[in-house]
Amino acid sequence: MMKIWLTNYVANSAGYVFWKAGTLQMNVTPDMVPKSVPFQLNTTVFEHIVPALYAHYPNKAMQLFINATSPPAINGSSLGLNLTASGDVTVSVILDNKTV
């Protein structure tokens, strides 16, 4: 029989390595959102939240850049697993000439 122990230290070290390598970031484009999702990634979704954005860029595609600003913290216990992550999201409008 073989036992494998996974501690908080191992999980947090892995999170640090992934964060330091820059792999905890993602660019979400409109083609990544399935058509079955009730909202699509365009300015129409933000029409009532940010009216000026929609007024300036009506029904334009958008993209999101999601980036971890620090390593995730993972804490496991007999009660379950807790993951704490912090990051930022940059929202950009894709113009007709495909620039942001």
Residue pairs with C-beta under 8 A, 6 or more apart in sequence:
6 76
8 74
8 75
8 76
11 74
11 76
12 71
12 72
12 73
12 74
15 24
15 71
15 72
15 73
15 74
16 71
18 24
18 71
19 68
19 70
19 71
19 72
20 71
24 67
24 68
24 72
24 87
25 65
25 66
25 67
25 68
26 65
26 66
27 63
27 64
27 65
27 66
28 41
28 63
28 64
28 65
28 66
29 41
29 63
30 40
30 41
30 42
30 61
30 62
30 63
30 94
33 40
33 41
39 45
41 61
41 62
41 63
41 64
42 59
42 60
42 61
42 62
43 53
43 54
43 57
43 58
43 59
43 60
43 62
43 93
44 54
44 58
44 59
45 62
46 53
46 54
46 62
47 54
53 93
57 93
57 95
60 93
60 94
60 95
61 93
61 94
62 91
62 92
62 93
62 94
63 91
63 92
63 94
63 100
64 89
64 90
64 91
64 92
65 89
65 90
65 92
66 87
66 88
66 89
67 87
67 88
67 89
67 90
68 85
68 86
68 87
69 86
69 87
69 88
70 86
72 83
72 84
72 85
73 83
73 84
73 85
74 81
74 82
74 83
74 84
75 81
75 82
75 84
76 82
92 100
93 100
94 100
